[in-house]
Amino acid sequence: RVVITVGSYRGGRAEVASAQWPKPEQSPPQNSVYFIAVQSISLSAPTETYVGEELTITATVRPPNAGDQRLAWTLGGAQGAASLSETGRGGNHAPVLTARQAGSVTLQAQAMDESGVRSNQVTVNIRSTVREALEKQAAEYDQFLQNHREKLTPEGLAAFEKALAEAKALLAKDTASDADYQAALEALRAAFQQLHIQLVANPEKDSYQTGEQVVITPLLDGTGRKADAWAHSGAEATLAVNSPATLTFKQAGQVTVTFTDTSGLTGSLTFTVHEAPGTGTGAGHGSAQTGDNGQIGFWALLLGISAVSSGSAVWVRRRLRNKTGG
């Protein structure tokens, strides 16, 4: 926001004394005029609809107290595929898109204030029928499976293959209803989301020690190595998102790393971590006896016990530094 301080009025015109970008915590000077500009516009809309359907596009303008929140809308893509009512049920921020014919259309909004801020662009695919949508989705998933089967874990794969086979069988029939096609489409998409990406750890071991590092590579990766594609939970660790990701173990326990691809599929690995030798708490049990020569047992000598009574048992539980090696 910019603050313009009016110094005086001459001949119906305001003389500007100063203009500045104040800190939010500053109190405005007297006789100041505020104009809060639009900073961002975010659009959301269904990605698919059918001829004859109507859907609402939702725009979120930030900050919510922007002075001029009017939006100018742009509809592109296949000519005549859709029409847009900028004064829809929700007003200028929620126009209604009416699907006219099959094709793909794009929508974008721009702030009408001086900021000129543009929104993200959304694409809506218009299908002639739900059967067409199922045909396209089944073909895309079939190709995906052929290209990436070896990059997926067995978990969820059988259920996805079953849903894909059922969709193909339904498409082979001539008597299926739109409701049948829609149910098959929803089941196929739900099964796809249950697939899991294989993650490869290097080195790959049954367990690790604190201080160790492991490099994690997703076999299916369309994210461009974005930081928000990775997450970890459990025992303390640090995760560096490079190419690929590097995990450093800080605490004994279990650490789970999760990766999310742009397709929405996820993969995860869980690591078991033990305290590194010389840094944890150990326990020893032994006996030390003194003889005529004054020698003492192994554990007493190791732990610095200079003398014990003859025949006594020594139980030790203490922090073993680098002496014991475990």
Phi and psi restraints in degrees (value plus and minus 20) as a CYANA .aco file:
   2 VAL   PHI    -133.5   -93.5
   2 VAL   PSI     119.8   159.8
   3 VAL   PHI    -126.9   -86.9
   3 VAL   PSI     101.8   141.8
   4 ILE   PHI    -129.9   -89.9
   4 ILE   PSI      98.8   138.8
   5 THR   PHI    -116.5   -76.5
   5 THR   PSI     101.8   141.8
   6 VAL   PHI    -103.9   -63.9
   6 VAL   PSI     103.1   143.1
   7 GLY   PHI    -106.5   -66.5
   7 GLY   PSI     -67.7   -27.7
   8 SER   PHI    -181.2  -141.2
   8 SER   PSI     149.5   189.5
   9 TYR   PHI    -137.1   -97.1
   9 TYR   PSI     109.6   149.6
  10 ARG   PHI    -156.0  -116.0
  10 ARG   PSI     100.2   140.2
  11 GLY   PHI      39.9    79.9
  11 GLY   PSI      13.7    53.7
  12 GLY   PHI      63.9   103.9
  12 GLY   PSI     -18.0    22.0
  13 ARG   PHI    -131.2   -91.2
  13 ARG   PSI     126.1   166.1
  14 ALA   PHI    -111.5   -71.5
  14 ALA   PSI     108.6   148.6
  15 GLU   PHI    -107.8   -67.8
  15 GLU   PSI     101.1   141.1
  16 VAL   PHI    -101.8   -61.8
  16 VAL   PSI      99.6   139.6
  17 ALA   PHI    -101.1   -61.1
  17 ALA   PSI     -59.1   -19.1
  18 SER   PHI    -181.3  -141.3
  18 SER   PSI     140.0   180.0
  19 ALA   PHI    -161.5  -121.5
  19 ALA   PSI     110.0   150.0
  20 GLN   PHI    -172.4  -132.4
  20 GLN   PSI     143.2   183.2
  21 TRP   PHI    -123.6   -83.6
  21 TRP   PSI      77.7   117.7
  22 PRO   PHI     -97.7   -57.7
  22 PRO   PSI     138.7   178.7
  23 LYS   PHI     -91.0   -51.0
  23 LYS   PSI     126.7   166.7
  24 PRO   PHI     -76.2   -36.2
  24 PRO   PSI     -51.0   -11.0
  25 GLU   PHI    -102.2   -62.2
  25 GLU   PSI     -28.1    11.9
  26 GLN   PHI     -95.6   -55.6
  26 GLN   PSI     124.2   164.2
  27 SER   PHI    -100.1   -60.1
  27 SER   PSI     120.5   160.5
  28 PRO   PHI     -90.4   -50.4
  28 PRO   PSI     121.7   161.7
  29 PRO   PHI     -89.0   -49.0
  29 PRO   PSI     141.6   181.6
  30 GLN   PHI     -85.9   -45.9
  30 GLN   PSI     132.8   172.8
  31 ASN   PHI      42.1    82.1
  31 ASN   PSI       7.9    47.9
  32 SER   PHI    -113.0   -73.0
  32 SER   PSI     128.0   168.0
  33 VAL   PHI    -136.2   -96.2
  33 VAL   PSI     106.9   146.9
  34 TYR   PHI    -124.6   -84.6
  34 TYR   PSI     117.1   157.1
  35 PHE   PHI    -153.5  -113.5
  35 PHE   PSI      96.2   136.2
  36 ILE   PHI    -118.3   -78.3
  36 ILE   PSI      96.8   136.8
  37 ALA   PHI    -104.5   -64.5
  37 ALA   PSI     137.0   177.0
  38 VAL   PHI     -89.7   -49.7
  38 VAL   PSI     114.2   154.2
  39 GLN   PHI    -125.9   -85.9
  39 GLN   PSI     -51.6   -11.6
  40 SER   PHI    -176.8  -136.8
  40 SER   PSI     133.7   173.7
  41 ILE   PHI    -153.7  -113.7
  41 ILE   PSI     106.8   146.8
  42 SER   PHI    -138.8   -98.8
  42 SER   PSI     106.6   146.6
  43 LEU   PHI    -125.0   -85.0
  43 LEU   PSI     123.0   163.0
  44 SER   PHI    -156.9  -116.9
  44 SER   PSI     122.4   162.4
  45 ALA   PHI    -183.6  -143.6
  45 ALA   PSI     133.9   173.9
  46 PRO   PHI     -78.8   -38.8
  46 PRO   PSI     127.0   167.0
  47 THR   PHI    -108.3   -68.3
  47 THR   PSI     -27.1    12.9
  48 GLU   PHI    -168.3  -128.3
  48 GLU   PSI     122.7   162.7
  49 THR   PHI    -172.8  -132.8
  49 THR   PSI    -198.2  -158.2
  50 TYR   PHI    -146.0  -106.0
  50 TYR   PSI     137.4   177.4
  51 VAL   PHI     -75.0   -35.0
  51 VAL   PSI     112.0   152.0
  52 GLY   PHI      73.6   113.6
  52 GLY   PSI     -33.5     6.5
  53 GLU   PHI    -104.0   -64.0
  53 GLU   PSI     136.2   176.2
  54 GLU   PHI    -137.8   -97.8
  54 GLU   PSI     121.2   161.2
  55 LEU   PHI    -160.6  -120.6
  55 LEU   PSI     133.8   173.8
  56 THR   PHI    -120.8   -80.8
  56 THR   PSI     111.6   151.6
  57 ILE   PHI    -113.9   -73.9
  57 ILE   PSI     112.6   152.6
  58 THR   PHI    -131.6   -91.6
  58 THR   PSI     107.3   147.3
  59 ALA   PHI    -133.6   -93.6
  59 ALA   PSI     112.8   152.8
  60 THR   PHI    -134.0   -94.0
  60 THR   PSI      98.2   138.2
  61 VAL   PHI    -120.6   -80.6
  61 VAL   PSI     112.3   152.3
  62 ARG   PHI    -148.8  -108.8
  62 ARG   PSI     123.4   163.4
  63 PRO   PHI     -91.7   -51.7
  63 PRO   PSI     138.0   178.0
  64 PRO   PHI     -85.0   -45.0
  64 PRO   PSI     -37.7     2.3
  65 ASN   PHI    -122.9   -82.9
  65 ASN   PSI       4.5    44.5
  66 ALA   PHI     -78.5   -38.5
  66 ALA   PSI     122.6   162.6
  67 GLY   PHI     -85.8   -45.8
  67 GLY   PSI     -62.1   -22.1
  68 ASP   PHI    -144.9  -104.9
  68 ASP   PSI      86.4   126.4
  69 GLN   PHI    -122.9   -82.9
  69 GLN   PSI      -7.2    32.8
  70 ARG   PHI     -86.6   -46.6
  70 ARG   PSI     125.3   165.3
  71 LEU   PHI    -143.5  -103.5
  71 LEU   PSI     123.4   163.4
  72 ALA   PHI    -125.5   -85.5
  72 ALA   PSI     107.5   147.5
  73 TRP   PHI    -123.1   -83.1
  73 TRP   PSI     125.1   165.1
  74 THR   PHI    -144.2  -104.2
  74 THR   PSI     106.6   146.6
  75 LEU   PHI    -133.6   -93.6
  75 LEU   PSI     100.1   140.1
  76 GLY   PHI    -145.9  -105.9
  76 GLY   PSI    -191.1  -151.1
  77 GLY   PHI      79.2   119.2
  77 GLY   PSI    -170.0  -130.0
  78 ALA   PHI     -80.5   -40.5
  78 ALA   PSI     104.1   144.1
  79 GLN   PHI     -86.0   -46.0
  79 GLN   PSI     110.8   150.8
  80 GLY   PHI      59.0    99.0
  80 GLY   PSI     -17.9    22.1
  81 ALA   PHI     -93.9   -53.9
  81 ALA   PSI     -45.9    -5.9
  82 ALA   PHI    -176.8  -136.8
  82 ALA   PSI     141.7   181.7
  83 SER   PHI    -146.0  -106.0
  83 SER   PSI     135.0   175.0
  84 LEU   PHI    -147.6  -107.6
  84 LEU   PSI     105.9   145.9
  85 SER   PHI    -120.1   -80.1
  85 SER   PSI      91.0   131.0
  86 GLU   PHI     -96.2   -56.2
  86 GLU   PSI     -26.7    13.3
  87 THR   PHI    -137.8   -97.8
  87 THR   PSI      34.5    74.5
  88 GLY   PHI     -94.8   -54.8
  88 GLY   PSI    -184.5  -144.5
  89 ARG   PHI     -79.2   -39.2
  89 ARG   PSI     -51.3   -11.3
  90 GLY   PHI    -122.0   -82.0
  90 GLY   PSI      -7.0    33.0
  91 GLY   PHI      60.4   100.4
  91 GLY   PSI    -180.8  -140.8
  92 ASN   PHI     -82.1   -42.1
  92 ASN   PSI     -44.6    -4.6
  93 HIS   PHI    -110.9   -70.9
  93 HIS   PSI     -21.5    18.5
  94 ALA   PHI    -165.5  -125.5
  94 ALA   PSI      46.2    86.2
  95 PRO   PHI     -89.0   -49.0
  95 PRO   PSI     140.3   180.3
  96 VAL   PHI    -127.1   -87.1
  96 VAL   PSI     106.5   146.5
  97 LEU   PHI    -117.5   -77.5
  97 LEU   PSI     107.9   147.9
  98 THR   PHI    -130.4   -90.4
  98 THR   PSI     100.8   140.8
  99 ALA   PHI     -97.5   -57.5
  99 ALA   PSI     104.3   144.3
 100 ARG   PHI    -123.9   -83.9
 100 ARG   PSI     -59.6   -19.6
 101 GLN   PHI    -175.7  -135.7
 101 GLN   PSI     146.5   186.5
 102 ALA   PHI     -84.4   -44.4
 102 ALA   PSI     122.0   162.0
 103 GLY   PHI     132.8   172.8
 103 GLY   PSI    -197.1  -157.1
 104 SER   PHI    -137.7   -97.7
 104 SER   PSI     116.1   156.1
 105 VAL   PHI    -145.2  -105.2
 105 VAL   PSI     133.7   173.7
 106 THR   PHI    -140.1  -100.1
 106 THR   PSI     128.2   168.2
 107 LEU   PHI    -151.6  -111.6
 107 LEU   PSI     124.0   164.0
 108 GLN   PHI    -170.8  -130.8
 108 GLN   PSI     127.2   167.2
 109 ALA   PHI    -139.6   -99.6
 109 ALA   PSI     129.9   169.9
 110 GLN   PHI    -151.9  -111.9
 110 GLN   PSI     118.0   158.0
 111 ALA   PHI     -86.1   -46.1
 111 ALA   PSI     120.7   160.7
 112 MET   PHI    -113.7   -73.7
 112 MET   PSI     -18.4    21.6
 113 ASP   PHI    -103.0   -63.0
 113 ASP   PSI    -192.4  -152.4
 114 GLU   PHI     -91.4   -51.4
 114 GLU   PSI     -32.3     7.7
 115 SER   PHI     -87.5   -47.5
 115 SER   PSI     -55.5   -15.5
 116 GLY   PHI      47.0    87.0
 116 GLY   PSI      -1.5    38.5
 117 VAL   PHI     -82.5   -42.5
 117 VAL   PSI     116.8   156.8
 118 ARG   PHI    -128.4   -88.4
 118 ARG   PSI     130.7   170.7
 119 SER   PHI    -104.8   -64.8
 119 SER   PSI     155.0   195.0
 120 ASN   PHI     -86.5   -46.5
 120 ASN   PSI     139.7   179.7
 121 GLN   PHI    -120.4   -80.4
 121 GLN   PSI     111.6   151.6
 122 VAL   PHI    -132.9   -92.9
 122 VAL   PSI     126.9   166.9
 123 THR   PHI    -137.4   -97.4
 123 THR   PSI     112.4   152.4
 124 VAL   PHI    -138.8   -98.8
 124 VAL   PSI     103.1   143.1
 125 ASN   PHI    -112.3   -72.3
 125 ASN   PSI     105.7   145.7
 126 ILE   PHI    -124.1   -84.1
 126 ILE   PSI     100.5   140.5
 127 ARG   PHI    -122.7   -82.7
 127 ARG   PSI     131.4   171.4
 128 SER   PHI     -88.1   -48.1
 128 SER   PSI     -64.4   -24.4
 129 THR   PHI    -164.7  -124.7
 129 THR   PSI     146.3   186.3
 130 VAL   PHI     -87.1   -47.1
 130 VAL   PSI     -48.0    -8.0
 131 ARG   PHI     -83.0   -43.0
 131 ARG   PSI     -62.1   -22.1
 132 GLU   PHI     -81.3   -41.3
 132 GLU   PSI     -60.8   -20.8
 133 ALA   PHI     -82.6   -42.6
 133 ALA   PSI     -61.7   -21.7
 134 LEU   PHI     -86.1   -46.1
 134 LEU   PSI     -61.2   -21.2
 135 GLU   PHI     -79.6   -39.6
 135 GLU   PSI     -66.1   -26.1
 136 LYS   PHI     -85.8   -45.8
 136 LYS   PSI     -64.3   -24.3
 137 GLN   PHI     -85.8   -45.8
 137 GLN   PSI     -62.0   -22.0
 138 ALA   PHI     -82.8   -42.8
 138 ALA   PSI     -59.8   -19.8
 139 ALA   PHI     -85.8   -45.8
 139 ALA   PSI     -62.1   -22.1
 140 GLU   PHI     -84.4   -44.4
 140 GLU   PSI     -64.4   -24.4
 141 TYR   PHI     -89.0   -49.0
 141 TYR   PSI     -54.7   -14.7
 142 ASP   PHI     -82.7   -42.7
 142 ASP   PSI     -62.9   -22.9
 143 GLN   PHI     -87.0   -47.0
 143 GLN   PSI     -60.2   -20.2
 144 PHE   PHI     -79.3   -39.3
 144 PHE   PSI     -63.8   -23.8
 145 LEU   PHI     -85.9   -45.9
 145 LEU   PSI     -59.3   -19.3
 146 GLN   PHI     -84.4   -44.4
 146 GLN   PSI     -56.2   -16.2
 147 ASN   PHI    -103.0   -63.0
 147 ASN   PSI     -48.7    -8.7
 148 HIS   PHI    -148.8  -108.8
 148 HIS   PSI      -6.7    33.3
 149 ARG   PHI     -74.3   -34.3
 149 ARG   PSI     -64.5   -24.5
 150 GLU   PHI     -91.3   -51.3
 150 GLU   PSI     -30.7     9.3
 151 LYS   PHI    -113.6   -73.6
 151 LYS   PSI     -19.5    20.5
 152 LEU   PHI    -128.5   -88.5
 152 LEU   PSI     133.0   173.0
 153 THR   PHI    -101.2   -61.2
 153 THR   PSI     139.7   179.7
 154 PRO   PHI     -82.5   -42.5
 154 PRO   PSI     -44.2    -4.2
 155 GLU   PHI     -82.2   -42.2
 155 GLU   PSI     102.6   142.6
 156 GLY   PHI      64.3   104.3
 156 GLY   PSI     -32.1     7.9
 157 LEU   PHI     -88.3   -48.3
 157 LEU   PSI     -62.7   -22.7
 158 ALA   PHI     -83.2   -43.2
 158 ALA   PSI     -61.9   -21.9
 159 ALA   PHI     -85.1   -45.1
 159 ALA   PSI     -57.4   -17.4
 160 PHE   PHI     -87.5   -47.5
 160 PHE   PSI     -64.0   -24.0
 161 GLU   PHI     -82.5   -42.5
 161 GLU   PSI     -55.9   -15.9
 162 LYS   PHI     -86.2   -46.2
 162 LYS   PSI     -65.5   -25.5
 163 ALA   PHI     -83.2   -43.2
 163 ALA   PSI     -57.9   -17.9
 164 LEU   PHI     -87.0   -47.0
 164 LEU   PSI     -61.8   -21.8
 165 ALA   PHI     -84.3   -44.3
 165 ALA   PSI     -59.4   -19.4
 166 GLU   PHI     -86.9   -46.9
 166 GLU   PSI     -57.4   -17.4
 167 ALA   PHI     -85.4   -45.4
 167 ALA   PSI     -62.8   -22.8
 168 LYS   PHI     -84.5   -44.5
 168 LYS   PSI     -58.9   -18.9
 169 ALA   PHI     -85.8   -45.8
 169 ALA   PSI     -57.9   -17.9
 170 LEU   PHI     -86.6   -46.6
 170 LEU   PSI     -59.8   -19.8
 171 LEU   PHI     -86.3   -46.3
 171 LEU   PSI     -43.7    -3.7
 172 ALA   PHI     -96.2   -56.2
 172 ALA   PSI     -33.1     6.9
 173 LYS   PHI    -109.3   -69.3
 173 LYS   PSI     136.5   176.5
 174 ASP   PHI    -125.1   -85.1
 174 ASP   PSI     -26.2    13.8
 175 THR   PHI    -127.1   -87.1
 175 THR   PSI     -17.7    22.3
 176 ALA   PHI     -90.0   -50.0
 176 ALA   PSI     128.2   168.2
 177 SER   PHI    -114.9   -74.9
 177 SER   PSI     147.6   187.6
 178 ASP   PHI     -80.0   -40.0
 178 ASP   PSI     -55.2   -15.2
 179 ALA   PHI     -84.0   -44.0
 179 ALA   PSI     -58.1   -18.1
 180 ASP   PHI     -85.3   -45.3
 180 ASP   PSI     -63.8   -23.8
 181 TYR   PHI     -82.9   -42.9
 181 TYR   PSI     -62.4   -22.4
 182 GLN   PHI     -84.5   -44.5
 182 GLN   PSI     -62.4   -22.4
 183 ALA   PHI     -83.7   -43.7
 183 ALA   PSI     -60.8   -20.8
 184 ALA   PHI     -86.8   -46.8
 184 ALA   PSI     -57.2   -17.2
 185 LEU   PHI     -85.2   -45.2
 185 LEU   PSI     -65.6   -25.6
 186 GLU   PHI     -85.1   -45.1
 186 GLU   PSI     -60.2   -20.2
 187 ALA   PHI     -85.5   -45.5
 187 ALA   PSI     -58.5   -18.5
 188 LEU   PHI     -86.2   -46.2
 188 LEU   PSI     -64.5   -24.5
 189 ARG   PHI     -87.2   -47.2
 189 ARG   PSI     -57.4   -17.4
 190 ALA   PHI     -85.4   -45.4
 190 ALA   PSI     -60.2   -20.2
 191 ALA   PHI     -86.3   -46.3
 191 ALA   PSI     -55.2   -15.2
 192 PHE   PHI     -81.6   -41.6
 192 PHE   PSI     -60.4   -20.4
 193 GLN   PHI     -89.6   -49.6
 193 GLN   PSI     -32.3     7.7
 194 GLN   PHI    -111.2   -71.2
 194 GLN   PSI     -21.3    18.7
 195 LEU   PHI     -93.2   -53.2
 195 LEU   PSI     134.1   174.1
 196 HIS   PHI    -152.0  -112.0
 196 HIS   PSI     119.8   159.8
 197 ILE   PHI    -102.5   -62.5
 197 ILE   PSI     120.4   160.4
 198 GLN   PHI     -96.2   -56.2
 198 GLN   PSI     112.2   152.2
 199 LEU   PHI    -131.2   -91.2
 199 LEU   PSI     116.8   156.8
 200 VAL   PHI    -131.1   -91.1
 200 VAL   PSI     107.8   147.8
 201 ALA   PHI    -122.0   -82.0
 201 ALA   PSI     118.0   158.0
 202 ASN   PHI    -156.1  -116.1
 202 ASN   PSI      94.5   134.5
 203 PRO   PHI     -96.9   -56.9
 203 PRO   PSI     133.8   173.8
 204 GLU   PHI    -121.7   -81.7
 204 GLU   PSI      96.4   136.4
 205 LYS   PHI    -158.9  -118.9
 205 LYS   PSI     145.3   185.3
 206 ASP   PHI     -88.8   -48.8
 206 ASP   PSI     -53.6   -13.6
 207 SER   PHI    -172.5  -132.5
 207 SER   PSI     143.5   183.5
 208 TYR   PHI    -150.2  -110.2
 208 TYR   PSI     151.8   191.8
 209 GLN   PHI    -139.3   -99.3
 209 GLN   PSI     134.7   174.7
 210 THR   PHI     -78.6   -38.6
 210 THR   PSI     121.7   161.7
 211 GLY   PHI      73.4   113.4
 211 GLY   PSI     -39.9     0.1
 212 GLU   PHI     -95.7   -55.7
 212 GLU   PSI     137.9   177.9
 213 GLN   PHI    -141.0  -101.0
 213 GLN   PSI     129.9   169.9
 214 VAL   PHI    -156.5  -116.5
 214 VAL   PSI     117.7   157.7
 215 VAL   PHI    -116.9   -76.9
 215 VAL   PSI     109.9   149.9
 216 ILE   PHI    -138.0   -98.0
 216 ILE   PSI     105.4   145.4
 217 THR   PHI    -141.9  -101.9
 217 THR   PSI     104.2   144.2
 218 PRO   PHI    -101.6   -61.6
 218 PRO   PSI     113.2   153.2
 219 LEU   PHI     -93.3   -53.3
 219 LEU   PSI     -45.0    -5.0
 220 LEU   PHI    -138.8   -98.8
 220 LEU   PSI      96.0   136.0
 221 ASP   PHI    -166.1  -126.1
 221 ASP   PSI      86.5   126.5
 222 GLY   PHI    -134.6   -94.6
 222 GLY   PSI      -2.9    37.1
 223 THR   PHI    -107.7   -67.7
 223 THR   PSI     -33.1     6.9
 224 GLY   PHI      51.7    91.7
 224 GLY   PSI       3.6    43.6
 225 ARG   PHI      42.5    82.5
 225 ARG   PSI      20.2    60.2
 226 LYS   PHI     -93.3   -53.3
 226 LYS   PSI     124.3   164.3
 227 ALA   PHI     -83.0   -43.0
 227 ALA   PSI     -55.8   -15.8
 228 ASP   PHI     -96.6   -56.6
 228 ASP   PSI     -18.5    21.5
 229 ALA   PHI     -99.4   -59.4
 229 ALA   PSI     -34.9     5.1
 230 TRP   PHI    -134.8   -94.8
 230 TRP   PSI     128.7   168.7
 231 ALA   PHI    -173.6  -133.6
 231 ALA   PSI     134.5   174.5
 232 HIS   PHI    -162.5  -122.5
 232 HIS   PSI     134.3   174.3
 233 SER   PHI    -167.3  -127.3
 233 SER   PSI     147.0   187.0
 234 GLY   PHI      82.9   122.9
 234 GLY   PSI    -161.0  -121.0
 235 ALA   PHI     -81.6   -41.6
 235 ALA   PSI     138.7   178.7
 236 GLU   PHI     -83.4   -43.4
 236 GLU   PSI     113.3   153.3
 237 ALA   PHI    -180.8  -140.8
 237 ALA   PSI     143.1   183.1
 238 THR   PHI    -137.9   -97.9
 238 THR   PSI     121.2   161.2
 239 LEU   PHI    -142.9  -102.9
 239 LEU   PSI      93.7   133.7
 240 ALA   PHI    -120.4   -80.4
 240 ALA   PSI      99.6   139.6
 241 VAL   PHI    -110.2   -70.2
 241 VAL   PSI      73.9   113.9
 242 ASN   PHI    -130.8   -90.8
 242 ASN   PSI    -150.2  -110.2
 243 SER   PHI    -161.0  -121.0
 243 SER   PSI      67.6   107.6
 244 PRO   PHI    -107.2   -67.2
 244 PRO   PSI    -176.2  -136.2
 245 ALA   PHI    -106.1   -66.1
 245 ALA   PSI     130.7   170.7
 246 THR   PHI    -143.8  -103.8
 246 THR   PSI     106.7   146.7
 247 LEU   PHI    -129.8   -89.8
 247 LEU   PSI     109.7   149.7
 248 THR   PHI    -135.0   -95.0
 248 THR   PSI     104.3   144.3
 249 PHE   PHI    -103.4   -63.4
 249 PHE   PSI     110.0   150.0
 250 LYS   PHI    -132.5   -92.5
 250 LYS   PSI     -41.0    -1.0
 251 GLN   PHI    -165.7  -125.7
 251 GLN   PSI     125.0   165.0
 252 ALA   PHI     -87.6   -47.6
 252 ALA   PSI     127.9   167.9
 253 GLY   PHI     118.5   158.5
 253 GLY   PSI    -169.0  -129.0
 254 GLN   PHI    -141.1  -101.1
 254 GLN   PSI     118.1   158.1
 255 VAL   PHI    -144.1  -104.1
 255 VAL   PSI     108.4   148.4
 256 THR   PHI    -132.2   -92.2
 256 THR   PSI     108.5   148.5
 257 VAL   PHI    -131.1   -91.1
 257 VAL   PSI     113.6   153.6
 258 THR   PHI    -143.6  -103.6
 258 THR   PSI     116.9   156.9
 259 PHE   PHI    -142.0  -102.0
 259 PHE   PSI     117.3   157.3
 260 THR   PHI    -141.9  -101.9
 260 THR   PSI     104.2   144.2
 261 ASP   PHI    -106.1   -66.1
 261 ASP   PSI     143.3   183.3
 262 THR   PHI     -83.1   -43.1
 262 THR   PSI     -41.0    -1.0
 263 SER   PHI     -92.3   -52.3
 263 SER   PSI     -31.2     8.8
 264 GLY   PHI      76.0   116.0
 264 GLY   PSI     -28.8    11.2
 265 LEU   PHI     -96.9   -56.9
 265 LEU   PSI     130.6   170.6
 266 THR   PHI    -143.5  -103.5
 266 THR   PSI     141.2   181.2
 267 GLY   PHI    -162.4  -122.4
 267 GLY   PSI     130.4   170.4
 268 SER   PHI    -166.6  -126.6
 268 SER   PSI     133.3   173.3
 269 LEU   PHI    -155.9  -115.9
 269 LEU   PSI     120.4   160.4
 270 THR   PHI    -135.7   -95.7
 270 THR   PSI     110.3   150.3
 271 PHE   PHI    -133.2   -93.2
 271 PHE   PSI     118.0   158.0
 272 THR   PHI    -117.5   -77.5
 272 THR   PSI     106.8   146.8
 273 VAL   PHI    -140.7  -100.7
 273 VAL   PSI     112.2   152.2
 274 HIS   PHI    -132.0   -92.0
 274 HIS   PSI     137.1   177.1
 275 GLU   PHI     -85.6   -45.6
 275 GLU   PSI     115.3   155.3
 276 ALA   PHI     -86.6   -46.6
 276 ALA   PSI     130.0   170.0
 277 PRO   PHI     -75.5   -35.5
 277 PRO   PSI     116.3   156.3
 278 GLY   PHI      64.6   104.6
 278 GLY   PSI     -19.8    20.2
 279 THR   PHI    -141.7  -101.7
 279 THR   PSI     -24.2    15.8
 280 GLY   PHI    -130.8   -90.8
 280 GLY   PSI    -183.3  -143.3
 281 THR   PHI    -128.4   -88.4
 281 THR   PSI     103.5   143.5
 282 GLY   PHI    -139.6   -99.6
 282 GLY   PSI     155.6   195.6
 283 ALA   PHI    -158.5  -118.5
 283 ALA   PSI     121.6   161.6
 284 GLY   PHI    -151.9  -111.9
 284 GLY   PSI     127.4   167.4
 285 HIS   PHI    -153.2  -113.2
 285 HIS   PSI     102.1   142.1
 286 GLY   PHI    -179.4  -139.4
 286 GLY   PSI     159.1   199.1
 287 SER   PHI    -147.2  -107.2
 287 SER   PSI     125.3   165.3
 288 ALA   PHI    -148.2  -108.2
 288 ALA   PSI     110.1   150.1
 289 GLN   PHI    -145.4  -105.4
 289 GLN   PSI     123.7   163.7
 290 THR   PHI    -118.9   -78.9
 290 THR   PSI     117.9   157.9
 291 GLY   PHI    -136.8   -96.8
 291 GLY   PSI    -190.1  -150.1
 292 ASP   PHI     -82.8   -42.8
 292 ASP   PSI     -48.1    -8.1
 293 ASN   PHI    -105.5   -65.5
 293 ASN   PSI     -21.5    18.5
 294 GLY   PHI      56.7    96.7
 294 GLY   PSI     -10.6    29.4
 295 GLN   PHI     -92.7   -52.7
 295 GLN   PSI     129.9   169.9
 296 ILE   PHI    -142.6  -102.6
 296 ILE   PSI     143.0   183.0
 297 GLY   PHI     -90.7   -50.7
 297 GLY   PSI     151.9   191.9
 298 PHE   PHI     -77.7   -37.7
 298 PHE   PSI     -70.2   -30.2
 299 TRP   PHI     -86.7   -46.7
 299 TRP   PSI     -58.9   -18.9
 300 ALA   PHI     -84.5   -44.5
 300 ALA   PSI     -62.6   -22.6
 301 LEU   PHI     -86.4   -46.4
 301 LEU   PSI     -61.9   -21.9
 302 LEU   PHI     -81.0   -41.0
 302 LEU   PSI     -58.9   -18.9
 303 LEU   PHI    -118.4   -78.4
 303 LEU   PSI     -11.1    28.9
 304 GLY   PHI      59.5    99.5
 304 GLY   PSI       4.3    44.3
 305 ILE   PHI    -107.5   -67.5
 305 ILE   PSI      97.2   137.2
 306 SER   PHI    -101.1   -61.1
 306 SER   PSI     -48.8    -8.8
 307 ALA   PHI    -174.6  -134.6
 307 ALA   PSI     120.4   160.4
 308 VAL   PHI    -156.5  -116.5
 308 VAL   PSI     139.6   179.6
 309 SER   PHI     -91.9   -51.9
 309 SER   PSI     130.7   170.7
 310 SER   PHI     -79.5   -39.5
 310 SER   PSI     108.8   148.8
 311 GLY   PHI      59.2    99.2
 311 GLY   PSI     -17.6    22.4
 312 SER   PHI     -98.2   -58.2
 312 SER   PSI     130.0   170.0
 313 ALA   PHI    -114.7   -74.7
 313 ALA   PSI     119.1   159.1
 314 VAL   PHI    -130.7   -90.7
 314 VAL   PSI      97.5   137.5
 315 TRP   PHI    -123.8   -83.8
 315 TRP   PSI     108.3   148.3
 316 VAL   PHI    -143.8  -103.8
 316 VAL   PSI     109.5   149.5
 317 ARG   PHI    -161.2  -121.2
 317 ARG   PSI      83.0   123.0
 318 ARG   PHI    -172.7  -132.7
 318 ARG   PSI     152.2   192.2
 319 ARG   PHI     -93.4   -53.4
 319 ARG   PSI      97.9   137.9
 320 LEU   PHI    -113.8   -73.8
 320 LEU   PSI      90.8   130.8
 321 ARG   PHI     -93.2   -53.2
 321 ARG   PSI    -151.7  -111.7
 322 ASN   PHI    -111.3   -71.3
 322 ASN   PSI     -10.8    29.2
 323 LYS   PHI     -96.0   -56.0
 323 LYS   PSI     -62.1   -22.1
 324 THR   PHI    -106.5   -66.5
 324 THR   PSI     -44.1    -4.1
 325 GLY   PHI      51.6    91.6
 325 GLY   PSI      -1.7    38.3
